[in-house]
Amino acid sequence: MKLLNDRQRPMSKSAALEDARSANGRAPYSRTTNWRSTNAESSAFRVTNPTLRKAQLFYGLFGMAVGALIFGSIFLAIPLGALGAIFPIYRSQKRAERRQRELARIWPELLDHMISGLRSGLSIAETISSLSKRGPEISRSIFQQCQADMVAGTDVQQILNFIKEEFNDPIADQVCEVLDFARGTGSRDTAVTLRTLGDFIRTDIAVRGEIHAKLGWVRNSAVIAAAAPWILLAILASQPTTIIAYKTSTGIVILSGGVLMSLLAYVWMAKVGKVHTTPRIFAAAGRA
């Protein structure tokens, strides 16, 4: 009797996930899953925290070594070490922003491939799978993962959620919501809707490109303003009197204040020159 009750008892959500993980070798997609944390280790484009920390340690020690070689003092080398430790963060952020812009720019081309596939009679799942070979090179790895998950039996709705989080962009959210709605209702006007959405996306990308170009001088000015005093200090370090002056307690305080002011000025200028992104309204719907 007890065995019968155990068999009739509904399986809990955690137990179901464990069974699916043991069957497929990994956890299945779930609408309540935090996609960013789940796929952080599998994505080849994200920099993991240990890697970033190692890079900070390397550049920090390298900056201190260069500072000690130039100034002949470990105290004067600390600011260069601090700037060196910040450099990997700056480079990582720039790479992430550049990749984000590249992924946003390819959506008109992706929509053209989707429209072509839907009009040729392919289903939404087949259209998404075809992007692993026909789509732009930068997004093929994402859609190859989608194709592999479809072969493994993952639901299309979960695939769309995966695409949302991998692109991490409001444009991807809008496209996935249109595809999800068409999949649930069987709409015949999906290609027409995607064509209209593609026209709006092209206009939005063009406007944002102009804004980025106009505000680029602000970000470049922030970099120059933050680096110029330290370049001047490196030039003045060729004079022994400069090194002696900065080796004093007053010189160390002035140097530390200069580091702090440079960081504050750069952060402020970068914030002024930042282009605000469109809020991801449909992202929460993908996790509901």
N, C-alpha and C positions, 0 to 999 in steps of 0.2 A: 504493500500500500504506500509506503514511504517512497519507494522507487517510482511509482506511478505519479505521485504528487510532484516529485522532482522533475519528471519529464514534462508534466503539464504546466509547470511554473514558467512564466514568461522570462525570457532571457533579458538580463539587464543590458543597458547600453554599453557599459565598459566590457562586459563579457562578450558582447557581439563584436566589439572592436578587436578584442583579443583573438577571437576565432577568425575574423577576417584577416588579421595581421599574420596569423600562423598559416592561413591558407594561401595568401598572395605574397607573403614575404615582407609586407609593409602595411601600415595602417591605411584604410580606405579614406576617401574624401568624405567630409562631413560638413554640413552647413554651419555647424557650431564650432568648427575647427578654426584656430587662429592660423591662417594661411602663411602669414609672414614668418612666424616662428617655426612652422612645420617644414617650410621649404628653404629656410635660411642656410642649412648645411648643404643642400643638394644643388643650389644655384651656383653657377660658375661665375656670375657677375657680381656677387656681393662679397665684400671684404669682411671676413670674420674678425671678431674682437681680438683673439690671440694674435692673428697676423698683424693687425693694426698696432697692437701693443709692442710687438717685436720690432716693427718698423719705427715706432716712436723711440724705443730704447736705442736702436742703432743710430738714428739720425741725431738723437739727443747727445749720445756719447761722441759721435763724429763732430758735432758742433762744438762741444766742450774741448775736444782735442785740438780743433782748428783754433779756437779762442785761446787756449793755453799756449799754442805754438806762436800765435801772433802777439798776444799781450804779455806772455810770460807769467801770468797769474791765474790761479784757478777761480778766484772771485770774479775776475773780468770775463772769464770763459763761461760762467753760468748763464748770462743772457743769451749767448749764442747757442748754448745747449737747449735753453727753453724754446728758442725760435726753431731749432732743429726738430724738437719733439712735436711742435705744432705743425710742421710741414707735412707729415703723412696724413693728418686729419684734413688739411686743406686739399691735398691732392686727391684723397678719397672722395671728398664732397664734390670736387669738380668732375671727377669721373662719373659719379652717380648722377649728377645734374646733366652731364653731356649724354649719358646713355638714356636718361629719361626723355630728353628732347628728341633723341634719335628714334626712340620707340613711338613717341607721339607723332612724329613726322611721317611714319610709314603707314598710318591708319588709312589714308586715302587709297593707297595701293592695295592694302589688305581688303578694303571694302570692294574695290574693283574685282579682285579675285573671288570674293564671296558672292557678289552679284552674278559674275560669270558662271560660277558653279551652281547657284540656285536656278538660274535661267536654263542651264543645260539639263536640269532634272535631278541634280544631286540633292540629297537630304542635308539638313544642317550639320549632322555629325560627319557625313562624308565631305562636306565643304570645309569644315574645320580641319579634318585630317589631310586634305589636299594641300593646305597651307604649309605643311611640313616640307613640301618639295617645291611648291610654286611660289610661296611667299618670299619676302625679302630675307636676306641672309641673316640679319641680326635677330629675327624672330623665329627662325626655323627650329631652334632648339626647344623653344616653348611649345610649339605645335607638334614637334616630334614626341615630346612628353605627353601631350594630349592624345596623340594617336596611340601611343603605347598603353595609356590608361583606358582608352576606349576598347582596345583589344582585350584588356584584362577585365572588362565588364563594368567600368565605372559609368555612372549615370551622366548624361549630357549636361544636366543642370550643375553637377559638381565640377565638370570640366569648364563650364562657363565661369564658375566661381574661381577656379584655378587661374584662368586667363585674366580675370580682374586683378587678382593679387600679384601676378607676375608682372603685368604691365604697370600696375599701381598708378593708374591715370584715369581721370574722369571720362575721357573719350572711350576707353575700353569698357568702362562701366555702362555707358550709354549703348554701345554696340551689343554688349552681352545681354542687356535688358531687352533690347529689341529682338534678339535671337531667342531669348527665353520666352518672351511673349508669343512669338510666332510658333515656337515649338509646342506651346501649350494650347494655342487656339487654332493652329493650322491655317494661318493667314496666307492668302495668295499674293498679298501686296508687300511681302517682305523685301523683295528686290527694289521696289519703288521707294519704300521707306528708307532702306539703306542708301539708295542713291541720293535722296534728299538730305539724309544725315551726312553723307560724304561731302556734299556741297557746303554745308555749314561748317564742317571740320576743316575743309580747305581754307575757308575765309578766316576761321579762328586761328589757324596755324600762321597764316600770312600776317595777321594783326599782331600776334604774339612775337613773330620774328622781328617786326619793326620795333616793338617795345624793347626787346632784348638788345637790339642794335643801338637804340638811343640811350639805354641805361648802362651799356657796356663800359662807357667812359667813366662812369661813377665807380664801378668795381675796379677798373684798371687804375684809377686815381688812388683808390684805397690801398692797393698793392704797392704802388710807387711811394705813397706817403709813409707807409709802414716800413719799407725797406731803405728809403733814402738816408735817414739818420744813421743807420747801422753801416751802410756803405761809407758814409763820411767818417764814421768812427774808425772803421778799418783802415781808411787812408791816413787819418791822423795818428794811428797807432805806430806808424813808422818813426815817429818822433819820440825819443825817450822821455821827454818831459810830460807828454800826454799819458804814458803808461804810469809814470810816478804819480801824477795827479789823480788818476782813477784808482790807484791802489789804496788811497786813503779811505777812511770811513765815510767822509763826505762824498767822495767820488763814487763809492759803492752805492750809497743812498741815491745819488743822482742817476746812476746807471740803472738801478732797480726801478726807479720812478719812470725812467724813459721806456723801459720794457712794458710797464703797466700802461702807460699812456699810448704807446704804439698799438698794443692789443685792443684797448678801448676804442681808439680811433678807427682801427680796421673793422672791428665788429660793427661800429655805428655806421660807417660808410657802406659796408656790405649790406646792412639792413635797409639803408636808404635806397640802394640800387637793386634790391631784390624785387623780382616780379612775382606778385601774388598769384598763386595757383588757384584754379577753380576747385571748390570743395567737392569731394566725392560723395554725392548725395545717394547714389545707388550702391555704394560699397557696403553699408550696413545691411541693406536688403539681402546682399549675397551671404551674410553670415547669420541671418535671422533663423 
